[in-house]
């Protein structure tokens, strides 16, 4: 029900903006990065590009004041929750210090092509796509290593990549790290039960009772739990309507891209559910150490990838360097809840590593 309401909301906002002439374009591009006088910054890069990864044309956005700066690659959440249309809202400070790369993964956003084969949504294929893209970026910008930032589902790709290819990374930056999905369900359920008993509606009490206790091995149960967690402030840090307003200002997306984005977001992890998410994921036992510096960024109010589990994982993981950064006023998306602090922390990571070198 919630996804249908979101679908209707986005369509209404799209229609309104189209009528107002704000997003009436049917082409997409990215704005140049300009200097103080309004001229295009001479060493900058601002490019929206389609490249082949894993036999599929996929879209990347590359933006930075100086193309010689280190590359920062975002791995978005979902699968399917492409972040490119939010880039202009969260990246202005980061673009001063990095070449920031957003990638619409296969089946997400601009890479959710007509006739897309959902059967290609396997963990191994996403991982292979990630590796191809990292190698592409290293070669394109003549750099031996990049910074890798994963959010939510992206942390599953990110931590596996950091484990298998540490020589390609300056650091792995984890935002809302997946740690143990079964324990996460338990924490979320118990928190919801307490919140609803304290002041929830009868309908939400019925929804939780109908859902039952974890673990959840069915995709629809996962979606129901996530919806309730979001309703009580444990997931996204801004409203869906505000997120839609931000997204619909992105010049990198045209009207067809927004449809593709919504379609991919609604598909979510469904095609991968039986292969990946229906099983017990526990990185405390699967990946107890890394050979690359790791930073864990987590919202204190996050009940999707609970703060408690990330803190426990941080305490036990072995790495050349590690740090935990907690965002007191954020839940699952601190880059939206506290964007200035988020950018400052990511820039500090680079500065700290450069000072050490």
N, C-alpha and C positions, 0 to 999 in steps of 0.2 A: 504493500500500500504506500509506504513512504517513497519508494523509488518512482511510483506512478505520479505522486504529487510533485516530486522534484522535476520529473519530466514535463509535467504541465506548467510548472513555474518557469522553467527555463524557456519553454516554447513561448510563453506569454511575454517574458522579458525580451526574448529575441525579436518578437513581433513589434513590441513597443520601440525598441531601439532601431529597428529597421524603419518604422514609420517616422521616427525622429531624424532619420538620416545619419545616425551615429555609426552604425555598423552595416551600412547598406552595400559595402564593397563585396565583390565576389572574387577578389584576388587577395592574396596574403603576402606580406613582406614584413621586415623588421626595420624599425627606424634607425638611422645612423646615430652613432655616438658623437655628440658635438662638444666642442671646446667652449670656453667662456664667451667667445665672441659669436657663437652660433655656427661656426664652421665645423666640418667633419674633422674629428680628432685624427691627425695624420697617421698615427701608429695603431689605430683602433681596428677592431673587427666587429662587424654586426652582420651576421649572415644566417639566413634560413636556408637549409640545404637538405636535399633528399639523397641518401646514400643506401647502398645495398648491404644488408646484414643478414646472414643466414638465408640468402636467396630471396629476401623480401625487401622492397624499397621502404625505408624508414626515415623519419624526419628528425633532424637535430637543429637546435638553435644555438649559435655561438656568439657571445657578446663579451667584449672587454675593451677597456680604454687603451690597453697596450697588449698587442698580440704576443709579446715576448713574456708576459706574466705567466705564472703557473696555471695549468688547466685544472678546473674544478668540475667534475662530472657528477650531475645529480642522477640518482636512480629513484624514480618516483614510486609511489605506493600503488596499491590495488591488489592484484594486477588490473590495470585499466584506468587508474586515476591519473591520467596525464597531467603534468604540472606546467607545461609550457605556457598556457594562457594566464598563469599567475606570475610568470617570470618578471614582467615589468613592475609588479607590485612589491616583489621581495628582493630583487637583485641589484638595485642601483648602487648600494655600497660595495657589494661583492665585486661588481664589474670594475671597480677602481683598482682592485688588487689581484683579480684572477681573470682568466678567460673562462667565463661561466658557460657550461654546456648543459642544455636541457634536451632530453631525448624522449620522444614519444615512442615507447616500446611497442613491439608488435601487438596489434589488436587494441591499441590505445590511441585516442586523439587522431592526429593526422596520419598515423600509421595503421589506422583501422580501416583498411581499404574495402571497397565493395567486393563481396565475395571472399573476404578473408577466411582462411582455413583455421578454425578454432583448434583443429587437431594438432597444429604446430605449437600450441601453447603448452609446452612441457618445460620443466625446470632446466633440463640440459640444453634446450634450444635457447631459452632466455640467457643462460650462462654463456653459451657460445656467442650469442649476439653481443653480450657485454664485452667479452674478450676481444672480439673483432673491432668494436668501437674504441676500446682503450688503445689498441694497437694503431688504429686509424688516427686517433688524436695525437698519440706520441709522434707518429711520422709527420703528420701535417704541421705540427708546431715545433718539430725538432726538439723534443723533450724526452728524457729517459724515463721520467716518472710523472704521474699525475696525482691529484687529490681525488679520492672517491668518496662521495657522500650518498648514503642510502637512507631512505625514509620508509618505515613500516615494511611492506612487502619488499621494498628495495634493500632493506637491511639483510634479508635472507640471501639475495644475490650478492650484496656487498661483503658480508662476512665470509661467505664461501670464496669470493674472489680474493679477498685479503689473505685467506689461508693458502690458496693454491698459487697465487701470483704476487707474493709480497714485493718482489723486485720491481714491479711496475708501479708501485705506489709510494708516495711520500708519507701518506697517512690514510687511514680509514676513519671517516667521520660517520658515526652511527646516530641517526635521529629516530627515536621511538623504536628501539631495537626489539625485534621478535626474539624471545628467549625460550619460553616453554609454553606452548599453546594450551596444554591441558591445565596447568596451574593458572594461566591467564584467564581462562574461562571461569575457574573457581573464584578467583579474586573478583572478577567482574560481576559474577552472579551474586556473590555474598554482598558486595557493595550495593548493587541494585536492590536486592531484597531489603537491605537496611534503609535505603533512600525511599523506596516505595512505601514501606511500612510506616515511616516517619511522616510522610506527607504526600504520598502518591495518589493518583486517581484510581478509582475502582477498575477502570478499563486497563490501566497498566498493571494492576495487581493480577487481573485475569490473564493478561498477556504473559506475564512472568510465570504464572502457575501453569498455563498451557505449554509454555516452553519447557518447563521442568529443569531439573538440575543437570549440570555438565557431568562428563564430557559430551561434546556434540560432534557427531560424525556425519551429520547431514548438512549440506550447504545451506538449506533454507533455515535451519536452526541457528547457524552462524549469523546469517543476515538479520534474523529477528533479534538476536542478542545485541548485535552491533547497533541496530536501530534504537533499542532501549537505552544502551549506553550513551548514544548521541543525544537522546532526549533529555538526559540528566546531566549533560555537560562533561562527559568523560571522553569525548572523541574530538570532533572538530572544535576549533577555537573561535570561529566566526559563524554566523548564520549562513545557511545555504543561499538565501536571497542575496546577502552581501557578497558571497563568493561568486555568484552568478554575475552580479554587477561588475565585479573586478574582472572576471574572465572575459566578459563581452566588450571590454575595452582593449583587448589584445589585438594589435594589428597583424600578428602572426597567424591568426585564425580567420577563416571566412565562414559564411553561414553553414556550408556543408561540413566544415571541420567541427563546428559545435555539435552538429548531429552525430558525427563520428565519435566525438568525445563522450557524449551522453550514452551512446550505444555501447561503447567500450566500458564505461564506468558501471553501467547496469549489468553487463556480462560478468564483470569482476573476476573472481577466482573460480567460477563455476566449471569451466573446462578442465581446470587443473585440480579440482577438489579431490577426486579419488586418488590421484597420483601423489599429491603433496599434502594437502591440508587436512585430509581425513585421518592422517596418521599423527602419532605423538612426535612433536618436534621438541627437542631438548638440546640446545647448544651448549649448556653447561657440561654435558658429557661428550657431545659430538665435536665441539671446537673449544677445548679448554685453554688453548694458547694461540697466539699469533706472532709472526716474525716482523710485524710492522706496527708503528705507533697507532694507538686507537683512542679516539675520544667518543664518549657516550653522552649525547645530548637528549634530555628527557624532560617532559612536562610533569610537574608534581601532581597534577590532577588527571593524568592519563590513566584511563581504565581500559583502554584497548590493548596497549602493550604496557602493562602496569609498571610504575616507577619502582616498586619494591623488587620486582624480578630483575630489572635492569641494574639496580644497585647491587643486588646479590651477584649478578654475573660480572659486573665490574670488579667486585672484591676478589673474585676467584680467578679470573682470567689472567694468564701470564702474557706479557708483551714487553717490548723494549721500553715503551713508555705508554702510560694510560692515564686518563683523566675522566671524571664524571662531572657534567655540568647540568644542574637542575634549574628549570625555568619555573619559578614559583607561581606565576600567574597563567600558566598554560596547561593544556591537556595534550592531545595527540599531535598537534601541529604547531609547535612553538615558533616556527618561521612565520606563521600567521598571527599567533597570539602575542608574541613579543618580537616583532621583526627587527627592530633596531638592535636589541640585545643579541638576537640570533646572529645577525651579520657581524657584529662586533666579536662574538665568540669565535666564529669561523675564521675571521681575519687574524685573531689572536693566535689561533693554532698555527697558521702559516708563520707568523712573526716569531713564535716560540721555537719552532723547528729551525728557522733560519738563524736565530741567535745561537742555538745549540751547535749548528754546523760551523 
